[in-house]
Amino acid sequence: MFTYRITVATGTTYYSGTNNYIYVTLIGEKGASQRTKLDKWLQNDLERGSVDEYEVKSEWELGSIWWLQLQKVKFLVEDDWFCCYVIVQTPSGEILHFPCYRWLSEDAVVRVREGTAKRPYDDKLPALQSHRQMELKDRQKVYRWKLWKPGVTKCIDAETEKDLHPDVRFDNDKRSDFEHSLRVALGELFLKKFVNMFGNSWDSLESFQRIFWRVKSPIGNFVLSHWKEDWFFGYQFKNGCNPCLIRKCTEVPEKFPVTNDMVYKSLGGSTLEQEIKKGNIYIIDYKLLDRVPGNVIKGNQQYIAAPICLLYQDPGNRLIPIAIQLSQVPGPDNPIFLPSDTENAWLLAKTWVRSSDFQLHQIVYHLCGTHLLGEAFCIATLRQLPAVHPIFKLLTPHTRYTLEINTRARSDLLGKDGVIARVVASGGAGQDVIAQKAFQSFTYQAMCLPDNLKERGLEGLKEYYYQEDGLQLWSAINKYVKGITGLYYESDQEVLEDTELQAWLKDLVQEGFQELPGVELPAAFQTREELFKFLTMVIFTCSAQHAAVNNGQYDWSCWVPNSPCTMRQPPPTRKDGISMEDLMETLPDMSQSSVQMAFTWHLGRPLPNKILLGCFKEEYFTEERAKKVIAEFQEDLKQIEERIQKRNNKLPLKYKDLIPSNIENSISI
């Protein structure tokens, strides 16, 4: 009789343990061990957080162990179990690691491969090939594509989070925090008494402080003090929560007939032609919002504008707005607003731009540019890559909780009775139009940060910390991807011949991006470099890019006039006679302002149980050479953090969104 010693680790979150029966069987090249119940006499086995040791007997030495089989059998009542990993010590003393990280529900049977990553052609034996195929066949039944809206990426086939498999759902701690946080926001910020005051305008800008006074955000307080100032208006396009729209202006478009006489003073006596040639003129164009229908909330029409804004980088590296037009078609009813206009007119024009930025930020750069992309990457990974595949091991930490957060968003946030429909100008039909327009303009190039920045011509934009920090992170992630992936693919031919890897990309392109042929993702991976770049884009999108457009939401929106979620009056068609009362009647009312503060706090707040970029709670890679690459990645992130902190210590307004200790590994909020 041969004895195999096994160590079994149970999950640490609530309800991970079980009182049901758990059986283990080892299957190897020479046969199977005895089916062994994991049970020690007079001991509580498999409790939350426990690490238990057992012996498994076999009548013969099993040889190379192909997989181990875990089976759960109900005892009295159903009691799910979360298995982290199993370690097996063979009779010869060899130590084998079996990463699991799965829930066993009902009478589940789970077969777990040893942790060494294997490409499909590494498994020569028919039994191992069959294991891979059966795992994917089972997963493809569970994780199915569904068309959510025409013209956007496909999503997971689930109406509510309860339809999702337990392996991709929130753990109990995360679920409890998420479900209670919005109510906490309303209570903590003392907003409840304002939520039902729909249609009631604030008396003055100062009266917004009735909901702002409990704000504990240093950036939010800075916004309150400086939001009217032109330099700060321009700064937000570089380092606010939407740093993705600004681009260098190489020619003022005909639809924006700004003349030198209009901007002569703003340019210090220079001309537009001269400053464009120097690379000092930048443009923000909200053309995606053109003719998007505004929301109707409780019978009240809300309004959306599609402004164009010209900005000048002055000798002090400040980005100053010099001209604003509030719609795309020039004419007498669409004046160009200038800093020389009356204070109220200029402030109202800038506020319209900030409201338009809120719409594009939330739908284009946050929802479409991170959440929906991340979901497509996640679904394809689950459907086409078995757990033993090196790319599954690489990507799966960056997909944690994404399916549930997106499923909840579709029902609770973006649905017909969701928060967006209740308070945001682009809620309802507008959000669908914007998303469809956005994806029609998406390109693979735009999804890769270095290419995106180059295409927008931003190498000369000063104090653009999103660019500075983002490129450091892209480089670190790319180095990490090359380090891990290069361990398993030593030639272009090996990439080309990996049928599972190619099926992953094919599923993503032909199913996930079926509605978006213009994105022009590669049809197949021909080289290692193509694979490295694509995987870098996936991880960057699901971590750093999401942090850049998510983490600052509350900071920049808690002072509602700086980033209004809606506008209740149409854009002005004249510049004269604009009063402060006009501005107050246009800005969100008491109810809308309160909900804006609550839901941006809910979405942008630091999470209590987040897993940071480069921190891997679940150990999918068991090889020492892969662990070494992970340690190098963690050291690179530490050095990036130190450089950013050193720079930030010299700044009056610190850019924190891309500090590695503020970046989650995945899109989980």
N, C-alpha and C positions, 0 to 999 in steps of 0.2 A: 504494500500500500504506500502510495506517495502522498506527501503532505504539502499543500500550497498554503502559505500564510497570506491573508489578504487584510488590507486596511480600507475601511469604507467611511467616507466623509459625507455627512448630511448638511444641507444648506443652513445658513445662519439667520435667514429671515423668518418672520412669524409663520407658523403652520408648515414649515419645511419637514418636520419630523412626522413619523407615522406610527400607528399602532397596528397596522395591517401586517400581514406576513410578507417578507421579502426573501426570495430565493435567488441563489447565484449558481451558475454553471460555467465552467471554463471549457472552451472548445479549442482544440489544437490540431496539429497536423496528424496526430496519432489517435485522436478520439476525444471523448468528452469526460469531464470529471463527474463525480456524484453531484446531483442536484442538492444543494445545501441551504437549509433555512438559516438566515442570519438572526440568531437568537442565542443569548446567553442566559443560563438559568439564574433566576432571581435578580436580573439586571434589566434596567430600562434601555433597550437598544434603540438606535436610529432616532434619537431625540434631536431637536433643533440644535445645530452647532456641534454635534457629537462627532468624534472620530473613533470608530470601534474596530477591534481586531478579531479575526475569526480564522478558523482552519477549514480548508476545503480538501477533501480526500479524493484520490483517484487510484483505481486499480492498476493503472499503468502510467508511465511517464508520458506526458502529453506532447513533448517536443515543442516546436514553435507554437505559441498560443496565438490563434487567429483573432479571437474575440472572446469577451465574456458576456454572458446573458443574465440580465436582471429581470425578475418577474415579480409582480406584486399581486397578492391574492387577498381579497377582502376578508376582514375579520369583524363580524357584527355590523359595522357601519363602514361606509367608504371613507378612506383617509389617505389623501394623496401624499406622496413622498418626493422630495427633491434630492437627487443624488449629485454631489459635486464631482467626486472622482473615486476610483478604486485603485489601490496599489497592490500588486501581486508580487510576492517573493516566491520564486520557484525552488524546488528541492536543491538545485545546484547553487542557490544564493543569488541568482539574477533578479534584479528589481525592474518591474515593468509598471508603467503608469498608464492608466486608462481614464482620460478626461471624459466626463459625462455631461454635467451641467444641464440636466433634463428633469422634468417632472414625470413621475409614473402615476397615472390615473387609472381608475377602475382596474380591470385585470390586465394591466399593460405588460408587454414583453419588449425589452429594449436590449439591443445587441451593440456593445461598445467596442470599438477597435482600440488597439494599443496606440499610444499617443504619437508615435513617429509619423510625420506627414508623408503621405503617399500620393503620387500622381496616378492616373488610371493605368498607365503602362508599367508602373512599378509592381502592380499586383498581377503576377503571372498565373496564379492558380485560379481555376474556374470558380471555386467556392468564394474566394475573395472578390472576384469580379461580380459574382452574383450578389454578394452582400452589398456592394456599392449600388448596384442597379435597383435592388429591392428598397434600399433606404431612400433613394431618390423617387422611386415610384410611390412610396408611402407619403413622402413629403409633398409631392405634386398633387396628391388628393387633398391634402390639408391646406396648402397655400396656393390659392388660385387667383389669377388675374381678373380684374373687373374694370369696366369702363365707368369712371365716376362722372366725368363731363366730356362732351366732345371737344377735341382739340387740346387736351392736356394728357399728361402721363397717366397710365393706368394705375390702379390701386389694389389693395388686398380685398378679396371678396368677403366682406364682413359688414353687417349692418351696424352692429354695436361692438364694443370691446368684449362683450360676453361671448361673441361668436369666434373669438380668436383662440388658438391653441394655447394652453397654459405656458408653454415654453417661451412665448413672445409677449406674455402679459406682464403688467406691473407686478412686483411683489407687494405684499400687504403693506409694508411701510410706505412705499411709493404711492400706492393707491390711496391710502388714508390721507397723506399729505396733500395730494393733488385735489381730492374731492372736497377738502375742507378749506383750502387756501383762499378761494374766492370769497367765501363767507367771512373768513378772517380778515381779508382786505377791507371789505365793507365795514366791518366792525372796528378794526384797528384804526382806520383812517376817519372814523366818525362820518361815514358817507351815507348811512342808511336814511337819514332824514331828508336827503336831497334826491335820492333815487327816484322817488315818485313825483318829483316836481317838474314833469315834462312840460316844455314850452315856456318855462319861466326863465327869462334872461337874467344874467347878472347885472347889477347896477353899474359896475365900473370894473376896470381891470383889477383894481385892488381887491374887489370883492371875491375874486377867485381864491384869495388866500383863506377864505372860510373853509375850503376843503384841502388847502395846501399846508396848513400850519403844522401838521404832524409829520411831514415828509422828513425822512432821515437820510436822504441822498445828498452827498456833497455836490455832485454834478447838478442835481435838481435845484439846489439852492443857488449855484452859480448861474444856471439858466435864468432863474427868477431875476437875478441882478443885471443880466447882460442881454436878455433876449431881444431887446429893441435895437441894439447896436449893430451897425452894418458889418463890422469885422466878425462878430460872433455869428451872424446869419451865414456868412460865407464859410466860417470855420466848420459848421455842422456838415457841410457837403464833403469835407475831408475826413472828419473824425467823429461824426455823429453816428446814429444807429443805421444810417443808409449812406455809406461811403462809396456806393457802387454806380452812381449815375453820372457823376461829373466827368467831363471829357474836355480835352484841349480844343479850342475853337481855331480852325484853320481858315475859316471864311464865314462871315456873318450870313446866315441864310436869308433868301429873298423874303420869306414869310415873316421876317423880324427886321423891319426897315429902320434900324438904328443909324443915326447920322453922327458924324464927328461933332457937330454943334451940340448935340444932346449930351455927349459924354466928355466934352473938352475939359471941363473942370475936374471931373472925376479922375481923368487920366493925367492930371497935373500939367496940362497944356500939350500933351502928346496926341497922336491920332490913333484910331483903331488899327489902321494898316500897320503903323509902326509897332504897336504893342503886340499885334498878332504875329508879326515877323519875329519879334523877340521871344514869343512863346508865353506871353503874360496874360492872354485872354482865354477864359474858360467858359463853357456853356452848359446849362442844364435845360434839357428839353423834355417836357412831359407829354410828348405826342401820343404815347400809348393811351392817355386819358381822353383824347379827343373823341367827342360824341359818345362817351360812355354814359348810360342813363344813371341819373342820381337816384338814390334810395328814396322811398316814401315811408316815413315813420309815423304811425298813428295818424295817417291822412295828411301829414305835412311833408311837402317836397323838400329834399335836401339837394345840395348842389356840388358839382365837381367841375373844376377848371383844368385846362391843359396849358399851363403857362410855359413861357420860355424866359430864361434868366441869363443875362450876360454878367460875368464876373471878371474882375481885374486883380491880378497878383501884384500888389504894390511893392515898392522898394523894401518895405519892412516885412515882406513875405506874408502879409495879410491878404486874404481873399475878399475883395470888396464888391458887392453888387452895384452895377452901374446902370442897368436897364432891365425892366420887367414888362412883359406883355402877357396878358392873362388868357389869351386863346390863340389858336394856331393861324387864324386868318386875319391879316391886318385890315384896318379900316377905321372910319371915324368913330365907331362904337367900340373899338378895341384899342384904347390909347396905350402908349408906351409910358410906363411910370418911371420916374427918375428920382434920385436922391434930392434933387432941388425942388421937388414938389412939396406941398404942405406935409407936415408931420403925419397927419392922419391918413392922407392918401398913400404916402409911401409905406407906412406901417401896415395898412390894409392890403396893399399889393404883396408885401413880403409875407403876410399871414396867409394869403391865398397860396403862395408857393409852398409854404410849410405844410398846409393842409393837403396839397397835391402830393407832396413828398410822403406824407403819412399813408396815403392810399397805395402808392407804388411800392413803398417799403414793405407794407404788410403783405400785399398780395404777390408782387413780382419777386422781390428779392428775398423775402422771408419764406412765404408759403411755397411758391413755385421753385425758387432758386435753391432751397435747402430741403424743406420737408418732403415735397413731392418727389424730388430727385432721390433723396435718401431712401424713401419707401420703395421706389423702383429697384434701386441697388439691392435692398434687403430682400425683396421677394425673389429676384433672380438668383441670389446667393442661396436661399433656402431651397429653391426648386432644382438647381442644377449642380450644386457642389456638395458632395458627401462630407461628413464631419472630418474624415481623415485627409481631405484635400488641403494642401498648404494655403490656398487662397481662401478657402472657407475659414481656416484658423486665423488668417490675417485680417479678414473683413468682419467676422461676426461680432467682435467687441464694439465695432463702430455702427452696429445695427440695433443695439440694445434698446428696447422699449419704443422704437420708432413706429412699429405697426400700431401699437395701442394709442400712442399720443396722436397719431394722424387719424385713426378711427374715431377717437373722441372729438378731435377738432372738426371732423366732417359733420358729426351729429350735434355737438354742443356749441361750437364756436361759429361754424360756417353754415349751419342749417337754417331753414326758414325762420325758426324761432330763436336762433343763436344770438350771441352777443353782437357779432358784426352786423347782423340784420337789424338789431335794435338801436344801434348808436352810430354806425359808420356810414359815411356818405356813399361809399362804394359797395355797401351791403346789398343783398338781393341779387338782381340780374346783373348789376354792375360788376360784381366780383368775377362772375363767369366770363364776361366780355374781356375784362382786363387780363385774366389768366390765359384765355385763349390767344389774345393778342401777344402776350408776353412769350408764350411758348412758340408762337410762329416766328418770333425774332430771336429765339435762343439758338446758340450754336455751341458745338463742342469746344471751339476756341474760347468762347466767353465763359465756359465752365472751368477753364484752366487759368488760374490767377496770373501767372507771368504773361500769357498771351493776351488776356483781357486787359491788363494794365497797358501793355504795349499798343494794343489796338486803340485804346482811348487816349494815347499820347500823353501819359501822365508822368513821364520821367523827370520833367522839369517842375512839377508841383511841389512846393516846399512844405515842410512840416505836415506831410501827409502820412501820419503814423499808421494808418490802416495798411498802406502800401509797404512801409518800412517793416512793420512787424509781420505782416502777412507773407512777404517774400522770405523772411527768415524761417517761418513755420513751414512754408511750402518746401523749402530746401531741406529742412530737417526731416519732414515726412517722406520726401523723395529719397533721401539717403537711407532712411529706415526701410522703405519699400524695396529699394534695390538690394539692401543687405539681406532681408528675409527672402525675397523672391529669388535673388541670385543664388541662394543655397540650393534651390530645387530646379532652376532652369539655367543650365550652363551654356546653352546655345539657342539661337533663333529657331532651329529645327525642333527642339524640345517644346518650345512654346506652340509652334504650329501644329504639332502632333498631339497636343493635350485635348482630347475630344470633349472632356467635361468643361474645361476652360472656354473652349470655343462655343460650346452649347450655352454657357452662362452669358456670353456676350450676345449670342444670337437671340436668346430669350429676351434679353434686355432691349435689344434693338427692335425685334419683330413683334414683341408683345408689349413690354413696358412703354416703349416709345413709338408704338404703332401709329398713333395719331400725329406724330411729329417728324415726318421725313426730312424736314429742313434742318434739323439739329445736326445731321451728318455725323453720327457716331461711326467709328470704324466698323466695317462689316465683319472683320476677323482680325485677330492679332497675328501679324506677320513676323514681328521681331520682339526681342526682349525690351527694347527701349519703348516701343509702343505700349507694351504691357505695363512697364514701370510708370509711364506718364498717366495712363488711364487709372491705375490703382491709386496713384498719388491724388488725382482729382477726386476720386470717390472718398478717400479718407479725409482730405481737406474739406470737402463739401459737408461731410457729416460731423465735423468737429470744429475746426477753426472758422470756416465761413459761417456756420450757424451761430457760433458765438459772436461774431462780428455784427450780425444783423438782429440778434435776439437779446443779448445781455443788457444792452443799453436802453431798451424800450422804455422802462419806467423813468430812468434818469432824464431822458430827453422829452418825455411826454407828460410827466407828472405836473409840470406847469403848463396847463392846457393851452393857453394862448400861443405857446411856442410851437405846438404841433397838434392842431385841432383835428379831431377824428371826423368832423363833419363841418359844413358851412350851411347856415340856414337861410341865407339870402343869395341871390345870383351875383356873379362877379360884376363889379361896377363898370358902367359904360362911359363914365366921365371921371375926370380927376378933380374937378372943382366941387366945393360944397360938401365934401365928405366929413362927417362929424364922428365923434367918439360914440355917439348913440348908434350910428350905422355899423360900426365895428362890433359893438356889444350885441346888436340884433343878428349879426352874422355868425359870431362865434357859437360854439356848442352851449346849449342851455344847462341849467343846473343838473338835471338828470343825466344828460349825455356826458358832461364833464366828470361826474362822479363815477360813472361806469367806465369811462376811459381810464381814469386813475386806477381803478380796481383791477381791470383786466390786464393792463400793461404791467402792473406790479405782479399779478398772478403769473404772467408769462415770462417776465424778465428777472424775477427775483433769484437770488442764489438758492440752490436746492440743497436740502439737508443730507441727501444720500447720493450725491453725484459721484461719478467715477471720472477722474480727470484724464485728459489726453496723455497717453503714455503709461497710464496706470492700468494694469490688467489684473483685476480681481479674480478672473477665471483663467487658469493656466492651460491654454490650448496647445501651445508649443512646449514639448517636453525635452527636445534635444538641446544639449548644452550650447551648441553653436548658434542656435536661434535665440536662446536666452542671452547670449553675449550681445547680439545685435539689439535686442530689446533694451539691455542695460546702457548701450551706447546712445540709443534714442532718448532714453530718460536723461542721460547726462547732457545731451544736446539741448533738450528742452530746459533743463536747469540753467544752462548758460544763457539761453535766450531770455529767460525770465530775469536773470541778473542784469543783462544789458538793458532791458526795457525799464526795470525798476530804477537803474542808475540814471537813465534819461528822464524818466518821469519825476524823479526827485528835483529836477531843475525846472519843471513846468508848473505854471499856475493852475492849469487844468490838465490833469493826468489822463492819458489814454490807456484804459485798463482792459478793454474788451478782448484783446489778444494776448494778454499775459497767460502763459500756459496754465497757471493754477486757477484761471477763470474759465478754462475751455473744457467742456465735457468731451468724452470719447465718442459720444453718439448724440443723436437728436432725441432727447427724452422729455422735452418741454416745449 
